[in-house]
Amino acid sequence: MRLPVCLLLVTLALCCYEANAVPCLSLVNELGTFLIGSDTAMKIQLAKYNAPEEEVAAKLQVKKCTDEMPSEDKKQILKIMAQILIQCGANDLNSIIS
């Protein structure tokens, strides 16, 4: 139960920038891929940032932990993320989540 709480706190901290409170679309997409995407999709997502192979491997190792979470828990995390994004100023949530 600790991992979902940590993910939510990180999401809140990173998505809601103090200056304008508009969520970063790249971060939102990356978090969604991290929670419900495949390892291949995660590698493609990280390739956009030219992440070193060691960091990609570390991220995928952590992703394996979240992949073991029940899908219902992942859905609940995504719902809470959506609520956070709305509070941070996201107007069109469908375009962000898709």
MARBA-3410 file (N, C-alpha, C, O; in Angstrom, 1 decimal):
98
0.8,-1.2,0.0,0.0,0.0,0.0,0.9,1.3,0.0,0.4,2.3,-0.3 ~ 2.1,1.1,0.4,3.0,2.3,0.4,3.3,2.8,-1.0,3.4,4.1,-1.2 ~ 3.5,1.9,-1.9,3.9,2.4,-3.3,2.9,3.3,-3.9,3.2,4.3,-4.5 ~ 1.6,2.9,-3.9,0.6,3.8,-4.5,0.6,5.2,-3.8,0.4,6.2,-4.5 ~ 0.8,5.3,-2.5,0.8,6.6,-1.8,2.0,7.4,-2.3,1.9,8.6,-2.6
3.1,6.7,-2.5,4.3,7.4,-2.9,4.1,7.9,-4.4,4.5,9.1,-4.7 ~ 3.5,7.1,-5.2,3.3,7.5,-6.6,2.3,8.7,-6.7,2.5,9.6,-7.5 ~ 1.3,8.7,-5.8,0.4,9.8,-5.8,1.1,11.1,-5.3,0.8,12.2,-5.9 ~ 1.9,11.0,-4.3,2.6,12.2,-3.9,3.6,12.7,-4.9,3.7,13.9,-5.1 ~ 4.3,11.8,-5.6,5.2,12.3,-6.7,4.4,12.9,-7.8,4.8,14.0,-8.3
3.3,12.3,-8.1,2.4,12.9,-9.2,1.9,14.3,-8.8,2.0,15.2,-9.6 ~ 1.5,14.4,-7.6,1.0,15.7,-7.2,2.1,16.7,-7.2,2.0,17.9,-7.6 ~ 3.3,16.3,-6.7,4.4,17.3,-6.7,4.9,17.7,-8.1,5.2,18.8,-8.3 ~ 5.0,16.7,-9.0,5.5,17.0,-10.3,4.5,17.6,-11.3,4.9,18.3,-12.2 ~ 3.3,17.2,-11.2,2.3,17.6,-12.1,1.8,19.1,-11.9,1.4,19.8,-12.8
1.8,19.5,-10.7,1.3,20.8,-10.3,2.4,21.8,-10.0,2.8,21.9,-8.9 ~ 2.9,22.4,-11.1,4.0,23.3,-10.9,3.5,24.6,-10.3,2.4,25.1,-10.7 ~ 4.2,25.1,-9.4,3.7,26.2,-8.6,3.4,27.5,-9.4,2.5,28.2,-9.0 ~ 4.2,27.7,-10.5,4.0,29.0,-11.2,2.6,29.0,-11.9,2.0,30.1,-11.9 ~ 2.2,27.9,-12.6,1.0,28.0,-13.3,0.1,26.9,-13.1,-1.1,26.9,-13.6
0.5,25.9,-12.4,-0.4,24.7,-12.0,-0.9,23.9,-13.2,-1.9,23.3,-13.0 ~ -0.3,24.0,-14.3,-0.7,23.3,-15.5,0.2,22.0,-15.5,1.4,22.1,-15.5 ~ -0.5,20.8,-15.6,0.3,19.6,-15.6,1.1,19.4,-16.9,0.7,19.8,-18.0 ~ 2.3,18.8,-16.8,3.1,18.6,-17.9,2.6,17.3,-18.6,2.6,16.2,-18.0 ~ 2.3,17.5,-19.9,1.7,16.4,-20.6,2.6,15.2,-20.7,2.2,14.1,-20.7
3.9,15.5,-20.9,4.9,14.4,-21.0,4.9,13.5,-19.7,5.0,12.3,-19.8 ~ 4.9,14.2,-18.6,4.9,13.5,-17.3,3.7,12.7,-17.1,3.7,11.5,-16.7 ~ 2.5,13.2,-17.5,1.3,12.5,-17.4,1.3,11.3,-18.2,0.9,10.2,-17.8 ~ 1.8,11.4,-19.5,1.8,10.2,-20.4,2.8,9.2,-19.8,2.5,8.0,-19.9 ~ 3.9,9.6,-19.3,4.9,8.7,-18.7,4.4,8.0,-17.5,4.6,6.8,-17.4
3.7,8.7,-16.7,3.1,8.0,-15.5,2.0,7.0,-15.9,1.9,5.9,-15.3 ~ 1.2,7.3,-16.9,0.2,6.4,-17.3,0.8,5.1,-17.9,0.4,4.0,-17.7 ~ 1.9,5.3,-18.7,2.6,4.2,-19.3,3.3,3.4,-18.2,3.3,2.1,-18.3 ~ 3.8,4.0,-17.2,4.4,3.3,-16.1,3.4,2.4,-15.4,3.8,1.3,-15.0 ~ 2.2,2.9,-15.2,1.2,2.1,-14.5,0.6,1.0,-15.3,0.4,-0.1,-14.8
0.2,1.4,-16.5,-0.6,0.4,-17.3,0.0,0.0,-18.6,-0.6,-0.9,-19.3 ~ 1.1,0.5,-19.0,1.7,0.2,-20.3,2.6,-1.0,-20.2,2.9,-1.5,-19.1 ~ 3.1,-1.5,-21.3,4.0,-2.6,-21.4,5.4,-2.1,-21.2,5.7,-0.9,-21.2 ~ 6.3,-3.1,-21.0,7.8,-2.7,-20.9,8.2,-2.1,-22.2,9.0,-1.1,-22.1 ~ 7.8,-2.6,-23.3,8.2,-2.0,-24.6,7.7,-0.6,-24.7,8.5,0.3,-25.2
6.5,-0.3,-24.3,5.9,1.1,-24.4,6.7,2.0,-23.4,7.0,3.1,-23.8 ~ 7.1,1.4,-22.3,7.9,2.2,-21.3,9.3,2.6,-21.9,9.8,3.7,-21.8 ~ 9.9,1.6,-22.6,11.2,1.8,-23.2,11.1,2.9,-24.3,12.0,3.8,-24.5 ~ 10.0,2.8,-25.1,9.8,3.8,-26.2,9.6,5.2,-25.6,10.2,6.2,-26.1 ~ 8.9,5.3,-24.5,8.6,6.5,-23.8,9.9,7.1,-23.3,10.2,8.3,-23.4
10.8,6.3,-22.7,12.0,6.8,-22.1,13.0,7.1,-23.2,13.9,8.0,-23.0 ~ 12.9,6.5,-24.4,13.9,6.8,-25.5,13.7,8.2,-25.9,14.7,8.8,-26.5 ~ 12.6,8.8,-25.8,12.4,10.2,-26.2,13.3,11.2,-25.4,13.6,12.2,-25.9 ~ 13.7,10.7,-24.2,14.6,11.6,-23.4,16.0,11.2,-23.4,16.8,11.7,-22.6 ~ 16.4,10.3,-24.3,17.8,9.8,-24.4,18.3,9.3,-23.0,19.4,9.6,-22.6
17.5,8.6,-22.3,17.9,8.2,-20.9,18.9,7.1,-21.1,18.9,6.2,-21.9 ~ 19.9,7.1,-20.2,21.0,6.1,-20.2,20.4,4.7,-19.9,19.4,4.6,-19.2 ~ 21.0,3.7,-20.5,20.5,2.3,-20.4,20.3,1.9,-18.9,19.4,1.2,-18.6 ~ 21.3,2.3,-18.1,21.2,1.9,-16.7,19.9,2.5,-16.0,19.3,1.8,-15.2 ~ 19.6,3.7,-16.4,18.4,4.3,-15.8,17.1,3.7,-16.3,16.2,3.5,-15.6
17.1,3.3,-17.6,16.0,2.6,-18.2,15.8,1.3,-17.5,14.7,0.9,-17.1 ~ 16.9,0.6,-17.3,16.8,-0.7,-16.6,16.3,-0.6,-15.2,15.5,-1.4,-14.7 ~ 16.7,0.5,-14.5,16.2,0.7,-13.1,14.8,1.1,-13.1,14.0,0.6,-12.3 ~ 14.3,1.9,-14.1,12.9,2.2,-14.2,12.1,1.0,-14.4,11.0,0.8,-13.9 ~ 12.6,0.1,-15.3,11.8,-1.1,-15.7,11.8,-2.1,-14.5,10.8,-2.8,-14.3
12.8,-2.1,-13.7,12.8,-2.9,-12.5,11.8,-2.4,-11.5,11.1,-3.3,-10.9 ~ 11.6,-1.2,-11.3,10.6,-0.6,-10.4,9.2,-0.9,-11.1,8.2,-1.2,-10.3 ~ 9.1,-0.8,-12.4,7.8,-1.1,-13.1,7.4,-2.5,-12.8,6.2,-2.8,-12.8 ~ 8.3,-3.4,-12.7,7.9,-4.8,-12.5,7.2,-4.9,-11.1,6.3,-5.8,-11.0 ~ 7.5,-4.1,-10.2,6.8,-4.1,-8.9,5.4,-3.6,-9.1,4.4,-4.3,-8.6
5.2,-2.6,-9.8,3.9,-2.0,-10.0,3.1,-3.0,-11.0,1.8,-3.0,-10.9 ~ 3.7,-3.7,-11.8,3.0,-4.7,-12.7,2.4,-5.8,-11.9,1.4,-6.4,-12.3 ~ 2.9,-6.0,-10.7,2.3,-7.1,-9.8,1.1,-6.6,-9.0,0.4,-7.4,-8.4 ~ 0.9,-5.3,-9.0,-0.3,-4.7,-8.3,-1.5,-5.2,-9.0,-1.6,-5.3,-10.3 ~ -2.6,-5.4,-8.3,-3.9,-5.7,-8.9,-4.4,-4.6,-9.8,-4.1,-3.4,-9.5
-5.0,-5.0,-10.9,-5.4,-3.9,-11.9,-6.4,-3.0,-11.3,-6.5,-1.8,-11.7 ~ -7.2,-3.4,-10.3,-8.2,-2.5,-9.7,-7.4,-1.4,-8.9,-7.9,-0.3,-8.9 ~ -6.3,-1.8,-8.3,-5.5,-0.7,-7.6,-4.9,0.3,-8.6,-4.9,1.5,-8.3 ~ -4.5,-0.2,-9.7,-3.9,0.7,-10.7,-5.0,1.6,-11.2,-4.8,2.8,-11.4 ~ -6.2,1.1,-11.4,-7.3,1.9,-11.9,-7.7,3.0,-10.8,-8.0,4.2,-11.2
-7.6,2.7,-9.6,-7.8,3.6,-8.5,-6.8,4.7,-8.5,-7.1,5.9,-8.3 ~ -5.5,4.3,-8.7,-4.4,5.3,-8.8,-4.7,6.3,-10.0,-4.5,7.5,-9.9 ~ -5.1,5.7,-11.1,-5.3,6.6,-12.3,-6.5,7.5,-12.1,-6.5,8.7,-12.5 ~ -7.5,7.0,-11.4,-8.7,7.9,-11.0,-8.2,9.1,-10.2,-8.6,10.2,-10.4 ~ -7.4,8.8,-9.2,-6.9,9.8,-8.3,-6.0,10.8,-9.1,-6.0,12.0,-8.9
-5.2,10.2,-10.0,-4.3,11.1,-10.8,-5.2,12.0,-11.6,-4.9,13.2,-11.8 ~ -6.3,11.5,-12.2,-7.2,12.3,-12.9,-7.8,13.5,-12.1,-7.9,14.6,-12.6 ~ -8.1,13.2,-10.9,-8.6,14.2,-10.0,-7.6,15.3,-9.7,-7.9,16.5,-9.6 ~ -6.4,14.8,-9.5,-5.2,15.7,-9.2,-5.0,16.6,-10.5,-4.8,17.8,-10.3 ~ -5.1,16.0,-11.6,-4.9,16.8,-12.9,-5.9,17.9,-13.1,-5.7,19.0,-13.5
-7.2,17.5,-12.7,-8.3,18.5,-12.9,-8.0,19.6,-11.9,-8.2,20.8,-12.3 ~ -7.6,19.3,-10.7,-7.3,20.4,-9.7,-6.1,21.2,-10.1,-6.1,22.4,-9.8 ~ -5.2,20.6,-10.9,-4.1,21.4,-11.4,-4.3,22.2,-12.6,-3.4,22.9,-13.1 ~ -5.5,22.1,-13.2,-5.8,22.9,-14.3,-6.0,22.2,-15.6,-6.1,22.9,-16.7 ~ -6.0,20.9,-15.6,-6.2,20.2,-16.9,-7.7,20.3,-17.3,-8.6,19.9,-16.5
-7.9,20.8,-18.4,-9.3,21.0,-18.9,-9.8,19.8,-19.7,-11.0,19.4,-19.4 ~ -9.0,19.3,-20.6,-9.5,18.2,-21.4,-8.7,16.9,-21.0,-7.7,16.6,-21.5 ~ -9.3,16.2,-20.0,-8.6,15.1,-19.4,-8.5,13.9,-20.4,-7.5,13.2,-20.4 ~ -9.4,13.8,-21.3,-9.4,12.7,-22.3,-8.2,12.8,-23.2,-7.6,11.8,-23.6 ~ -7.8,14.0,-23.6,-6.7,14.2,-24.5,-5.4,13.9,-23.7,-4.4,13.5,-24.3
-5.4,14.1,-22.4,-4.2,13.9,-21.6,-4.0,12.4,-21.4,-2.9,11.9,-21.5 ~ -5.1,11.7,-21.0,-5.0,10.3,-20.6,-4.8,9.4,-21.9,-4.2,8.3,-21.8 ~ -5.3,9.7,-23.0,-5.3,8.8,-24.2,-3.9,8.8,-24.8,-3.7,8.1,-25.7
END
